[in-house]
Amino acid sequence: IRVIRLRLILPMAAAVLILGSCAQRDNGAGILRMAYPYELVTLDPHAHANSVTRGVLSSVYEGLIEFERGFPVRPWLADRWSNPDERTWRFHVRQGVRFHDGRPVTANDVAASIARARASAIGGMQLQEIDSVQVDPEDPMMVVVTTSRPSPLLLTRLESVGIVPGDFDPRRPVGTGPYVWQMGSEEGPIRLRRFADYWKTPPDFEEVVIEFVPSSMVTDETFSGDALDVMTSVDVGFVRSHETPAGWKVLASPAITTAFLGMNVSRPPLTNPDIRRAVFQAVDRRELVATVFPDGTARPAWSIVPHDIVGFTPELRREDFDHDRAANTIRSLGADEGRTLELAYSSQGGSEAAEAVAAALEAAGLDVRPVGYDYEEFYAGMQSDDSFDLFLFNWTFRVADASRFFDLLVHSRDVERSMGLFNATSLKDDDLDLLIENAIHEPQLADRIGGLQRALVAADEASVYMALYRPSNLSLVRSHFVVGGFSCSSLRPQVVRLLRQ
């Protein structure tokens, strides 16, 4: 995690931020006050795939295993597991762990949690290959999961399944995490209390109060009083145009996120692969990063699959900026006299990048109009067959494997099998689909890597996704706090610690 030092000019005309519920002054490690940029999608740990929701709820709910940077997973509520054959997994539930209501966690709770996640329209997307989940009759702390076919990534997919009591009701959140839910709603504010019987090292703060505050509501009063200690997921545009206030610091933490430009092959002139390749050539990634992002907060991306993700191949490191060639192609094919292309992006971040991409394409001869959508509307559009022309989005590689990107965003749309659910490119390629499906189920690592690399080559040839940049996660934090640990979602309350002298 790096500290970024920037100038700050706070907008006096912006709306005044009011954090009334967390204005109480605390002493020592009493209350931690955090702000996130938008509200939770749900309080149900099995019904979302949202970064902010995941970050907040991770303080209440935990999974069998935990993602660890540089490794696939590490033991968590399961202290060990085995894979006796290609279709069977055995998970031993850690003893001595209790839910927030005092009940011990059992294998029956784990089995019920997995079954509940499978039944969810969101959580169940990645668990469809599970045939059965049972408690071993000879070991009451052992859960046995069988799959319909080899599922080498089952471990990583179970990482997102929060373990809850068998009689769980999401209206009354109960988990095993470091904080106990006290009160709140999806809209906030939310108040959490430190869990006295937490099975690992307890967090530093007795309470956490969470608000949801868009960057547009932030003023000088936000930082001058005691109403706020941490502002998470700060938009780069806000950081770029503001000065770090006294007593605060900007933290840039490593991300496993890539920003992409997607192209819908059903929309003229993007039906022509030569035009799509011209789009690649029209955007200078280095210039984009230098223009939009402060130093150290992003870096150019050269491949659909990043170098630290399984499936990457160095032969496909694209550095093909060539403005003149792009402009000549667009002009010679008549695309400069065609329809206006809409460049869609989520208005919760990315407006400056969208404007810069649109300007580069305009300079090459395409008529492009950036359009911002709210978060839910934008991602609903990515799940629609009648989608955008061009779209700018972020994808987080939650595990060090490219298969989830391929099966959700590259495979042709197949709702019944939960494949291609976010493929807004309208790409349909039977050979590529087969490569993706075979790689997903290949149990031998070497063969799996080869299959993913062949899928990457084929996806690259289709020219429907352009990797643009890899942004850092930015947060504004009071100077006497530190942030430890790594998270592939938004900043988690439990990783904020007091600076020890």
C-alpha positions in Angstrom: 0.0 0.0 0.0 1.4 3.3 -1.1 0.8 6.8 0.3 0.0 9.3 -2.6 0.6 13.0 -1.9 -1.6 15.3 -3.8 -2.9 18.9 -3.9 -6.5 19.4 -2.7 -8.9 22.2 -3.6 -12.2 21.4 -1.8 -15.4 22.5 -3.6 -17.1 25.0 -1.3 -20.3 25.0 -3.4 -20.9 21.3 -3.0 -23.6 19.9 -0.7 -22.7 19.7 3.0 -21.9 16.1 4.2 -23.9 15.2 7.2 -22.8 12.1 9.2 -25.1 12.7 12.2 -25.2 9.1 13.3 -21.4 8.9 13.6 -20.6 12.4 14.9 -19.8 11.1 18.4 -16.2 11.7 19.3 -14.4 8.5 20.4 -11.3 8.0 22.5 -8.6 5.5 21.6 -10.0 2.7 19.6 -13.6 3.4 20.2 -15.5 4.2 17.0 -14.3 3.9 13.4 -16.3 6.0 10.9 -16.2 4.9 7.3 -17.8 6.2 4.1 -18.4 4.2 0.9 -19.3 5.8 -2.4 -22.6 4.0 -2.9 -25.2 1.9 -1.1 -25.3 -1.8 -0.6 -27.2 -3.9 -3.1 -28.5 -6.3 -0.4 -27.9 -7.6 3.1 -28.0 -11.1 1.8 -24.4 -12.5 1.5 -25.5 -14.9 -1.2 -27.4 -12.5 -3.4 -24.8 -10.1 -4.9 -21.6 -9.8 -6.8 -20.9 -6.2 -5.8 -17.6 -4.8 -4.6 -18.9 -2.4 -2.0 -21.5 -4.9 -0.7 -18.8 -7.5 -0.5 -16.4 -5.3 1.4 -18.9 -4.2 4.0 -20.6 -7.6 4.6 -17.2 -9.3 4.8 -16.9 -7.9 8.3 -20.1 -9.9 9.3 -19.9 -13.0 7.1 -16.9 -15.4 6.4 -16.4 -18.2 4.0 -14.8 -21.7 4.2 -11.7 -20.4 2.5 -10.1 -17.0 1.9 -8.4 -15.4 -1.1 -4.8 -14.6 -0.6 -2.7 -12.6 -3.0 -0.1 -14.8 -4.7 -1.9 -18.0 -3.7 -5.2 -19.5 -4.8 -6.8 -19.7 -1.3 -6.0 -20.2 2.4 -8.0 -22.1 5.1 -10.6 -20.1 6.9 -13.8 -21.6 8.4 -12.6 -24.9 6.9 -9.2 -25.7 8.5 -8.4 -28.4 5.8 -9.8 -30.1 2.8 -9.1 -32.9 0.3 -10.0 -33.8 -3.2 -10.0 -37.6 -3.2 -11.2 -37.7 -6.8 -12.0 -35.3 -9.6 -15.7 -35.0 -8.6 -15.4 -35.1 -4.8 -14.3 -32.5 -2.3 -14.2 -32.9 1.5 -14.1 -29.9 3.8 -13.4 -30.1 7.6 -15.2 -27.4 9.5 -12.9 -25.5 12.0 -13.9 -26.3 15.6 -14.4 -23.6 18.2 -15.9 -21.0 15.8 -19.2 -19.5 16.9 -21.9 -17.4 15.3 -22.7 -14.0 16.6 -25.7 -15.4 18.5 -23.4 -17.8 20.4 -24.2 -21.0 18.5 -21.2 -23.1 17.3 -20.7 -23.5 13.6 -21.5 -27.0 12.4 -21.2 -28.9 9.2 -25.0 -28.8 8.9 -24.7 -24.9 8.8 -22.1 -25.1 6.1 -24.1 -27.5 4.0 -27.2 -25.3 4.4 -25.2 -22.2 3.4 -23.8 -23.8 0.2 -27.3 -25.0 -0.7 -28.7 -21.6 -0.1 -26.1 -19.9 -2.2 -26.7 -22.5 -5.0 -30.4 -21.4 -5.0 -29.6 -17.7 -5.4 -29.9 -16.2 -8.8 -26.5 -14.4 -8.3 -24.5 -16.7 -6.0 -25.7 -19.8 -7.8 -24.2 -18.8 -11.1 -20.8 -20.3 -10.2 -22.1 -23.3 -8.2 -24.3 -25.0 -10.8 -21.9 -27.9 -11.2 -22.4 -29.0 -7.6 -24.5 -32.2 -7.5 -24.9 -32.6 -3.8 -23.7 -31.3 -0.4 -23.9 -33.6 2.5 -22.5 -34.1 6.0 -20.3 -37.1 6.4 -22.2 -39.6 8.6 -18.9 -40.8 10.1 -17.6 -37.3 10.9 -20.1 -34.6 12.0 -17.6 -31.8 11.2 -16.9 -32.9 7.6 -18.9 -31.6 4.6 -18.8 -33.7 1.3 -19.4 -31.8 -2.0 -19.8 -33.8 -5.2 -19.8 -32.2 -8.7 -21.3 -33.3 -12.0 -18.0 -33.0 -13.7 -14.4 -32.1 -12.8 -14.5 -28.6 -11.2 -10.9 -27.6 -10.4 -11.9 -24.1 -9.4 -14.6 -25.1 -6.9 -12.3 -23.9 -4.0 -12.1 -20.4 -5.4 -15.8 -20.3 -6.2 -16.7 -21.3 -2.6 -14.7 -18.4 -1.3 -17.6 -16.1 -1.8 -20.1 -18.3 0.0 -20.8 -16.7 3.4 -21.4 -19.3 6.1 -24.6 -18.6 8.0 -26.8 -20.5 10.5 -29.2 -23.1 9.0 -32.2 -21.0 10.0 -30.7 -17.8 8.6 -32.9 -14.7 7.9 -31.0 -11.9 6.0 -33.2 -9.3 7.7 -31.3 -10.3 10.9 -27.7 -10.6 9.8 -25.8 -13.3 11.7 -22.4 -14.6 10.7 -19.0 -15.4 12.2 -17.0 -12.3 11.2 -15.1 -9.9 13.4 -18.0 -7.5 13.7 -21.6 -8.1 14.9 -24.4 -6.3 13.1 -26.2 -3.9 15.4 -28.4 -1.8 13.1 -28.8 -0.4 9.7 -30.1 -1.0 6.2 -28.8 -1.1 2.6 -29.1 2.7 2.4 -27.3 3.2 5.7 -26.2 4.2 8.2 -24.9 0.9 9.5 -23.5 0.3 12.9 -21.3 -2.7 13.8 -19.9 -3.9 17.1 -16.7 -5.9 17.7 -17.4 -9.6 18.2 -16.0 -10.5 21.6 -15.8 -14.2 20.8 -14.2 -13.8 17.4 -12.0 -16.9 16.6 -9.1 -14.9 15.2 -7.3 -11.7 16.2 -10.0 -9.1 17.0 -10.2 -5.8 15.1 -8.9 -2.6 16.8 -12.2 -0.8 17.0 -15.1 -1.4 19.4 -17.6 -0.1 16.9 -17.8 0.8 13.2 -20.3 3.3 11.7 -20.7 3.2 8.0 -22.3 5.8 5.7 -22.7 5.9 1.9 -21.5 9.2 0.5 -21.1 10.0 -3.2 -18.0 12.1 -4.0 -20.3 14.9 -5.2 -21.4 15.4 -1.5 -17.9 15.8 -0.1 -16.9 19.3 1.1 -14.2 20.8 3.4 -16.4 20.1 6.4 -16.1 16.3 5.6 -12.5 16.3 6.8 -12.4 19.2 9.3 -14.4 17.6 12.1 -14.8 14.1 13.7 -17.5 12.8 11.4 -15.3 10.6 9.3 -12.1 8.6 9.5 -11.9 6.7 6.2 -13.4 7.4 2.8 -13.1 4.3 0.7 -13.0 3.7 -3.1 -12.3 7.3 -3.8 -12.9 8.3 -7.5 -9.6 9.2 -9.2 -11.2 12.4 -10.6 -11.9 13.5 -7.0 -8.3 12.7 -6.0 -6.9 14.4 -9.0 -8.6 17.7 -8.4 -8.4 17.9 -4.6 -5.7 18.5 -2.1 -4.9 16.1 0.8 -6.3 17.8 3.9 -4.1 18.2 7.0 -4.1 15.0 9.1 -5.1 12.8 6.2 -3.4 10.7 3.6 -4.3 9.1 0.3 -3.6 5.3 0.2 -3.2 3.5 -3.1 -3.4 -0.2 -2.6 -2.6 -2.9 -5.2 -5.6 -3.9 -7.4 -6.4 -7.0 -9.3 -8.8 -5.0 -11.5 -8.5 -4.2 -15.2 -10.5 -1.6 -17.0 -11.8 -2.7 -20.4 -13.3 -1.2 -23.5 -15.9 -3.6 -24.9 -17.3 -3.5 -28.4 -20.7 -4.9 -29.6 -20.1 -6.9 -32.8 -23.8 -6.6 -33.7 -23.7 -2.8 -34.1 -22.3 -1.2 -37.3 -19.6 -0.3 -38.0 -18.3 -2.6 -35.2 -19.5 -5.6 -37.1 -16.4 -5.2 -39.2 -13.3 -6.7 -37.4 -11.1 -4.3 -39.2 -12.9 -1.4 -37.5 -12.6 -3.1 -34.1 -8.9 -3.4 -34.7 -8.8 0.3 -35.7 -10.4 1.1 -32.3 -7.5 -0.7 -30.6 -5.0 1.3 -32.6 -6.7 4.6 -31.9 -6.3 4.6 -28.1 -2.9 5.3 -26.6 -3.0 3.5 -23.3 0.1 5.3 -21.9 -1.4 8.7 -22.8 -4.7 7.7 -21.3 -3.1 6.8 -18.0 -1.0 9.9 -18.0 -3.9 12.1 -18.8 -6.5 10.7 -16.4 -4.6 9.3 -13.4 -2.3 10.9 -10.9 1.2 9.3 -10.7 1.2 5.9 -9.1 -2.6 5.3 -9.2 -2.9 3.3 -12.5 -0.7 1.6 -15.1 -1.4 0.6 -18.7 -2.8 -2.9 -19.4 -1.5 -4.8 -22.4 -3.5 -8.0 -22.4 -7.1 -9.2 -21.6 -5.5 -11.5 -19.1 -3.0 -9.8 -16.8 0.5 -11.2 -16.4 -0.2 -12.5 -12.8 -3.3 -14.5 -13.8 -3.3 -18.1 -15.0 -4.0 -18.0 -18.7 -1.7 -15.1 -19.6 0.6 -15.6 -22.5 3.4 -13.1 -23.2 3.0 -13.4 -27.0 -0.1 -11.3 -26.8 1.2 -8.1 -25.2 -0.6 -5.6 -27.3 1.2 -2.2 -27.9 -0.5 -1.3 -31.2 -1.2 2.4 -30.9 -1.1 3.8 -34.4 -3.4 6.8 -34.8 -2.7 7.3 -38.5 -3.3 3.7 -39.4 -6.5 3.7 -37.4 -7.8 6.9 -39.0 -6.9 5.6 -42.5 -8.8 2.3 -41.9 -11.9 4.2 -40.5 -11.9 6.6 -43.4 -11.3 4.0 -46.1 -14.2 1.8 -44.9 -16.5 4.8 -44.6 -17.0 4.4 -40.8 -16.3 8.2 -40.4 -19.6 8.9 -42.0 -21.6 6.4 -40.0 -23.9 6.5 -37.0 -23.1 7.9 -33.6 -21.7 5.3 -31.3 -22.7 5.4 -27.6 -19.8 4.7 -25.2 -21.5 3.6 -22.0 -19.9 3.7 -18.5 -21.0 3.5 -14.9 -21.5 7.0 -13.5 -20.1 5.9 -10.1 -16.6 6.2 -11.6 -14.9 6.3 -15.0 -16.3 9.5 -16.5 -12.9 11.0 -17.1 -11.6 7.8 -18.7 -14.7 7.5 -20.9 -14.2 11.1 -22.1 -10.6 10.4 -22.9 -11.4 7.2 -24.8 -14.2 9.0 -26.7 -11.8 11.8 -27.6 -9.2 9.4 -29.0 -11.8 7.6 -31.1 -13.2 11.0 -32.3 -9.7 12.0 -33.4 -9.5 8.9 -35.5 -12.8 9.7 -37.2 -15.5 7.8 -35.3 -18.5 9.7 -33.9 -18.6 8.7 -30.2 -20.8 10.0 -27.4 -20.0 9.0 -23.8 -23.2 8.2 -21.7 -23.1 7.6 -17.9 -25.5 5.1 -16.3 -26.1 4.4 -12.7 -24.5 1.2 -11.4 -27.5 -1.1 -11.5 -28.7 0.1 -14.9 -25.2 -0.2 -16.4 -24.7 -3.8 -15.3 -28.2 -4.7 -16.3 -27.3 -3.4 -19.8 -24.3 -5.8 -19.8 -26.6 -8.7 -19.1 -29.0 -7.6 -21.9 -29.0 -9.0 -25.5 -29.9 -5.4 -26.7 -26.8 -3.8 -25.2 -24.5 -0.8 -25.7 -22.4 0.0 -28.8 -19.2 0.5 -26.8 -18.8 0.1 -23.0 -16.2 0.9 -20.5 -16.1 -1.4 -17.4 -13.9 -2.8 -14.6 -13.4 -6.5 -14.1 -11.8 -7.8 -10.9 -9.9 -11.1 -11.1 -11.0 -12.3 -7.7 -8.8 -15.4 -8.1 -5.6 -15.9 -10.0 -7.3 -17.7 -12.9 -8.8 -16.3 -16.1 -11.7 -18.8 -16.5 -14.3 -16.7 -14.8 -13.7 -13.8 -17.2 -13.9 -16.2 -20.1 -17.1 -18.0 -19.1 -19.0 -14.8 -18.1 -17.7 -12.2 -20.6 -16.4 -14.1 -23.6 -18.5 -17.2 -24.0 -21.6 -16.7 -26.0 -24.7 -16.0 -23.9 -26.3 -19.2 -22.5 -28.6 -18.2 -19.6 -29.6 -21.8 -18.8 -25.9 -22.8 -18.2 -25.0 -19.4 -16.7 -22.4 -18.8 -19.5 -21.8 -15.4 -21.1 -24.1 -13.7 -18.7 -22.2 -10.4 -18.9 -21.2 -10.8 -22.6 -22.4 -7.5 -24.0 -20.3 -7.9 -27.1 -22.9 -10.2 -28.9 -19.9 -12.4 -29.8 -20.9 -16.0 -30.8 -18.0 -18.3 -31.7 -18.6 -22.1 -31.3 -14.9 -22.9 -31.4 -14.0 -20.3 -28.8 -16.9 -21.5 -26.6 -15.5 -25.1 -26.7 -12.0 -23.9 -25.8 -13.5 -22.1 -22.8 -15.6 -25.0 -21.6 -12.7 -27.5 -21.9 -10.3 -25.2 -20.0 -12.8 -24.7 -17.2 -13.1 -28.4 -16.5 -9.6 -29.5 -17.1 -8.2 -30.9 -13.8 -4.5 -31.1 -14.9 -2.9 -27.7 -14.3 -0.5 -27.8 -17.3 -3.3 -28.7 -19.7 -5.6 -26.2 -18.1 -3.0 -23.4 -18.6 -2.6 -24.4 -22.2 -6.4 -24.4 -22.8 -6.8 -20.9 -21.2 -4.0 -19.6 -23.3 -5.5 -20.9 -26.5 -8.8 -19.3 -25.5 -7.0 -16.0 -24.9 -5.5 -16.1 -28.4 -8.9 -16.8 -30.0 -10.5 -14.0 -27.9 -7.7 -11.6 -28.9 -8.3 -12.4 -32.6 -12.0 -11.6 -32.2 -11.0 -8.0 -31.0 -14.0 -7.4 -28.8 -12.3 -6.4 -25.6 -9.4 -4.0 -25.2 -7.6 -3.9 -21.9 -6.9 -0.3 -21.1 -5.4 0.1 -17.6 -5.1 -1.4 -14.1 -6.3 1.1 -11.5 -5.2 1.2 -7.8 -7.8 1.1 -5.0 -7.7 4.6 -3.5 -8.8 5.6 0.0 -8.6 8.7 2.1 -7.5 7.8 5.7 -6.7 9.7 8.8 -2.9 9.8 9.3 -3.0 7.8 12.6 -4.7 4.9 10.9 -3.1 2.2 8.7 -4.7 -0.3 6.4 -3.4 -3.9 6.4 -4.1 -7.0 4.5 -5.3 -7.4 0.9 -8.8 -7.4 -0.4 -10.1 -8.0 -3.9 -13.3 -6.0 -3.0 -13.7 -2.6 -1.5 -11.8 -1.8 1.7 -13.0 -4.0 4.5 -13.6 -2.4 8.0 -11.6 -5.1 9.8 -8.3 -4.2 8.0 -8.3 -0.6 9.3 -5.9 -0.5 12.3 -4.5 2.2 14.6 -1.0 3.2 13.9 1.2 1.7 16.7 3.9 4.0 18.0 
